[in-house]
Amino acid sequence: MCLAGAGRQDRKRLLATNVRPTEFLALALSNRAAEEMRERLSAANAEASIQMWVGTFHAFGLELLKKWPSGLGRTLPLKMFDQTASLTLLEANLEKLDLVYYQNLYEPGL
C-alpha cells in the first residue's frame, strides 16, 4: 500500500485497519518531507512505523535497483556517480553523442 500523497487522516485510518505495517510504502519528494512523515507515523504508532518503508521516491528507486537489479535489466555492482564522476563520464563520451548544440563543460555560461 503506497501512502504517496496520502493526507494525515488517510494515514491514521490506514494505521487503524488490519493492514500489516510491512505492507506500507510511504513516499515523499524530499528528505525533509520523508522525515516529517516518518515522525508523524511514529507518533501515531511507533511499533508499526519501524516496519514501514518511508523515504523519498529517489531512495525507493535506488532500493529497487540494489535489491532486484536483474529484474530491472541492471547488473551489480551498482555505481553511484557524484557530479565530478558524471562530468568525467560525459566528457569521455561526448564525441559519441549526436549533439548539434551543447554547453561548454568548463564554462557552462557561454
Backbone as JSON, one array per atom type, in Angstrom:
{
  "sequence": "MCLAGAGRQDRKRLLATNVRPTEFLALALSNRAAEEMRERLSAANAEASIQMWVGTFHAFGLELLKKWPSGLGRTLPLKMFDQTASLTLLEANLEKLDLVYYQNLYEPGL",
  "N": [[0.85, -1.16, 0.0], [0.71, 2.09, -0.94], [1.55, 5.24, 0.36], [1.94, 7.64, -0.85], [1.22, 10.95, -1.25], [-0.91, 10.73, 0.45], [-3.08, 12.04, 2.89], [-2.99, 13.28, 6.31], [-5.21, 12.25, 7.75], [-5.82, 10.04, 6.17], [-3.55, 8.45, 6.58], [-3.8, 7.91, 9.33], [-6.22, 6.51, 9.35], [-5.55, 4.26, 7.8], [-3.57, 3.13, 9.41], [-5.15, 2.33, 11.5], [-6.55, 0.2, 10.52], [-6.54, -3.31, 9.63], [-4.28, -3.63, 8.12], [-1.07, -4.83, 7.48], [1.91, -3.45, 8.84], [4.25, -3.92, 7.37], [3.38, -3.83, 4.81], [3.13, -1.26, 4.03], [4.1, 1.55, 2.12], [5.56, 4.49, 2.15], [5.98, 7.42, 0.47], [7.83, 10.37, -0.35], [8.68, 13.6, -1.76], [10.94, 15.0, -0.93], [13.8, 14.79, 1.3], [13.31, 16.04, 3.7], [10.47, 16.14, 3.82], [9.97, 13.4, 3.88], [11.12, 12.72, 6.32], [9.47, 14.16, 8.06], [7.07, 12.8, 7.6], [7.8, 10.29, 8.54], [8.15, 10.89, 11.25], [5.52, 11.62, 11.96], [4.15, 9.22, 11.47], [5.43, 7.62, 13.34], [4.64, 8.87, 15.7], [1.96, 8.32, 15.62], [1.87, 5.52, 15.66], [4.26, 3.97, 16.99], [5.44, 1.39, 17.08], [4.49, 0.14, 14.72], [5.47, 1.89, 12.79], [8.19, 1.37, 12.59], [8.35, -0.86, 11.02], [7.58, -0.04, 8.53], [8.25, 1.14, 5.17], [9.62, 4.12, 4.64], [10.4, 6.95, 2.83], [12.11, 8.81, 0.23], [11.07, 9.22, -3.24], [13.31, 8.93, -4.85], [15.12, 7.51, -3.2], [13.68, 5.17, -2.9], [13.65, 4.22, -5.55], [16.41, 3.73, -5.87], [16.7, 1.74, -3.95], [15.19, -0.32, -5.15], [16.8, -0.81, -7.41], [19.11, -1.76, -6.16], [18.21, -4.07, -4.77], [16.9, -5.72, -6.67], [18.39, -5.93, -9.21], [18.72, -7.46, -11.62], [16.11, -7.98, -12.44], [15.41, -5.54, -13.33], [16.92, -5.12, -15.5], [19.57, -4.47, -14.97], [22.97, -4.77, -13.77], [25.06, -5.91, -11.09], [28.13, -4.59, -9.74], [26.27, -1.84, -8.48], [26.77, 1.46, -9.39], [27.15, 4.66, -8.07], [27.25, 7.92, -9.18], [28.95, 10.92, -8.45], [28.87, 14.5, -8.99], [31.33, 15.17, -10.19], [32.29, 12.69, -11.19], [30.24, 12.15, -12.97], [30.53, 14.22, -14.86], [33.07, 13.55, -15.82], [32.59, 11.08, -17.05], [30.76, 11.91, -19.02], [32.37, 13.71, -20.47], [34.31, 11.96, -21.47], [32.81, 10.55, -23.3], [31.6, 12.31, -25.01], [31.97, 12.77, -27.78], [30.64, 10.65, -28.88], [27.99, 11.21, -28.75], [25.18, 12.41, -30.53], [25.14, 15.39, -30.93], [23.98, 18.68, -31.63], [23.85, 21.24, -30.6], [25.41, 22.35, -27.67], [26.42, 23.01, -24.25], [29.45, 24.49, -23.12], [31.47, 22.45, -21.2], [33.32, 23.35, -19.38], [32.86, 26.03, -19.13], [29.91, 26.61, -18.58], [28.24, 28.8, -18.77], [28.71, 30.07, -21.16]],
  "CA": [[0.0, 0.0, 0.0], [1.54, 3.28, -1.06], [0.98, 6.41, 1.01], [2.35, 8.86, -1.53], [0.12, 11.89, -1.42], [-1.98, 10.5, 1.43], [-3.17, 13.05, 3.93], [-2.84, 12.83, 7.7], [-6.36, 11.41, 8.11], [-5.68, 8.78, 5.44], [-2.54, 7.64, 7.26], [-4.36, 7.43, 10.6], [-7.23, 5.5, 9.03], [-4.87, 3.05, 7.36], [-2.92, 2.53, 10.56], [-6.17, 1.76, 12.37], [-7.1, -1.0, 9.89], [-5.75, -4.52, 9.84], [-3.2, -3.7, 7.14], [0.2, -5.06, 8.16], [2.86, -2.35, 8.64], [5.23, -4.27, 6.35], [2.75, -3.61, 3.5], [3.08, 0.18, 3.8], [5.18, 2.23, 1.41], [5.27, 5.93, 2.25], [6.95, 8.14, -0.36], [7.79, 11.83, -0.37], [9.58, 14.16, -2.77], [12.19, 15.5, -0.35], [14.22, 14.14, 2.55], [12.62, 16.73, 4.81], [9.08, 15.67, 3.85], [10.01, 12.0, 4.29], [11.39, 12.7, 7.76], [8.24, 14.6, 8.73], [6.11, 11.71, 7.51], [8.3, 9.26, 9.45], [7.85, 11.35, 12.61], [4.07, 11.53, 12.17], [3.79, 7.8, 11.57], [5.95, 7.14, 14.61], [3.79, 9.42, 16.76], [0.66, 7.64, 15.54], [2.04, 4.13, 16.04], [5.71, 3.8, 16.98], [5.77, 0.0, 16.78], [4.21, -0.11, 13.3], [6.29, 2.74, 11.92], [9.5, 0.75, 12.43], [8.24, -1.89, 9.99], [7.17, 0.57, 7.27], [9.29, 1.75, 4.35], [9.32, 5.55, 4.49], [11.53, 7.64, 2.23], [11.84, 9.59, -0.97], [10.93, 8.47, -4.48], [14.66, 8.62, -5.31], [15.67, 6.45, -2.35], [12.95, 3.94, -3.23], [14.18, 3.75, -6.83], [17.73, 3.18, -5.62], [16.48, 0.49, -3.23], [14.79, -1.31, -6.16], [17.98, -1.15, -8.21], [20.04, -2.53, -5.34], [17.66, -5.36, -4.38], [16.49, -6.54, -7.79], [18.99, -5.35, -10.42], [18.5, -8.26, -12.83], [14.72, -7.81, -12.83], [15.29, -4.22, -13.93], [17.86, -5.03, -16.6], [20.84, -3.92, -14.49], [23.89, -5.72, -13.16], [25.83, -5.42, -9.94], [27.8, -3.66, -8.67], [25.63, -0.59, -8.82], [27.68, 2.58, -9.15], [26.54, 5.98, -7.94], [28.19, 8.95, -9.6], [28.79, 12.29, -7.98], [28.91, 15.44, -10.11], [32.63, 15.08, -10.86], [32.33, 11.44, -11.96], [29.28, 12.29, -14.07], [31.17, 15.06, -15.88], [34.18, 12.78, -16.39], [31.99, 10.11, -17.96], [30.22, 12.66, -20.14], [33.49, 14.23, -21.24], [34.96, 10.84, -22.17], [31.91, 10.01, -24.32], [30.92, 13.41, -25.67], [32.01, 12.64, -29.24], [29.71, 9.57, -29.28], [26.63, 11.74, -28.72], [24.8, 13.14, -31.73], [24.71, 16.71, -30.45], [24.11, 19.81, -32.54], [24.14, 22.36, -29.71], [25.69, 21.95, -26.3], [27.13, 24.0, -23.45], [30.83, 24.2, -22.8], [31.52, 21.81, -19.88], [34.18, 24.11, -18.48], [32.25, 27.34, -18.99], [28.53, 26.39, -18.96], [27.55, 30.05, -19.01], [28.97, 30.57, -22.52]],
  "C": [[0.89, 1.22, 0.0], [0.83, 4.49, -0.46], [1.38, 7.71, 0.34], [1.14, 9.75, -1.74], [-1.02, 11.7, -0.43], [-1.94, 11.58, 2.49], [-3.06, 12.43, 5.3], [-3.98, 11.89, 8.1], [-6.29, 10.06, 7.42], [-4.69, 7.87, 6.15], [-3.09, 7.07, 8.56], [-5.38, 6.32, 10.36], [-6.58, 4.18, 8.63], [-4.16, 2.35, 8.51], [-3.91, 1.84, 11.49], [-6.78, 0.48, 11.79], [-6.2, -2.19, 10.19], [-4.65, -4.69, 8.81], [-1.89, -3.85, 7.9], [1.17, -3.91, 7.85], [3.89, -2.64, 7.56], [4.67, -4.09, 4.93], [2.66, -2.13, 3.15], [4.32, 0.65, 3.04], [4.81, 3.7, 1.42], [6.36, 6.71, 1.53], [6.73, 9.64, -0.31], [8.77, 12.33, -1.43], [10.92, 14.62, -2.21], [12.53, 14.73, 0.92], [13.49, 14.74, 3.74], [11.18, 16.23, 4.94], [9.01, 14.21, 4.3], [10.23, 11.89, 5.8], [10.16, 13.14, 8.55], [7.19, 13.5, 8.72], [6.5, 10.59, 8.48], [7.97, 9.62, 10.9], [6.36, 11.24, 12.91], [3.61, 10.08, 12.31], [4.25, 7.22, 12.9], [5.1, 7.62, 15.77], [2.45, 8.7, 16.79], [0.76, 6.19, 16.01], [3.53, 3.79, 15.92], [6.12, 2.38, 16.58], [5.59, -0.3, 15.29], [5.14, 0.68, 12.4], [7.68, 2.16, 11.66], [9.5, -0.24, 11.27], [7.88, -1.33, 8.62], [8.38, 1.09, 6.51], [8.86, 3.18, 4.1], [10.57, 6.22, 3.92], [11.12, 8.42, 1.01], [11.66, 8.67, -2.17], [12.31, 8.03, -4.97], [15.27, 7.47, -4.51], [14.98, 5.12, -2.64], [13.44, 3.36, -4.54], [15.55, 3.12, -6.67], [17.63, 1.84, -4.9], [16.07, -0.63, -4.2], [15.98, -1.77, -6.98], [18.96, -2.03, -7.44], [19.52, -3.94, -5.04], [17.35, -6.28, -5.55], [17.07, -6.01, -9.1], [18.68, -6.15, -11.68], [17.07, -8.13, -13.33], [14.47, -6.47, -13.51], [16.3, -4.01, -15.06], [19.21, -4.43, -16.23], [21.71, -5.05, -13.96], [24.58, -5.08, -11.98], [27.29, -5.36, -10.32], [27.19, -2.37, -9.22], [26.58, 0.55, -8.46], [26.88, 3.87, -9.09], [27.6, 7.0, -8.3], [27.89, 10.27, -8.92], [28.93, 13.2, -9.19], [30.22, 15.33, -10.89], [32.71, 13.83, -11.73], [31.38, 11.5, -13.15], [29.88, 13.11, -15.2], [32.32, 14.34, -16.57], [33.65, 11.77, -17.41], [31.44, 10.81, -19.2], [31.33, 13.16, -21.06], [34.16, 13.14, -22.06], [34.11, 10.32, -23.33], [31.2, 11.07, -25.14], [30.88, 13.25, -27.19], [31.06, 11.54, -29.76], [28.26, 10.05, -29.34], [26.37, 12.57, -29.97], [24.23, 14.5, -31.34], [24.92, 17.77, -31.53], [24.51, 21.04, -31.72], [24.42, 21.81, -28.31], [26.46, 23.06, -25.59], [28.56, 23.54, -23.23], [30.88, 23.63, -21.37], [32.33, 22.63, -18.88], [33.63, 25.49, -18.2], [30.78, 27.24, -19.4], [27.76, 27.67, -19.26], [27.74, 30.61, -20.41], [27.83, 30.21, -23.46]]
}
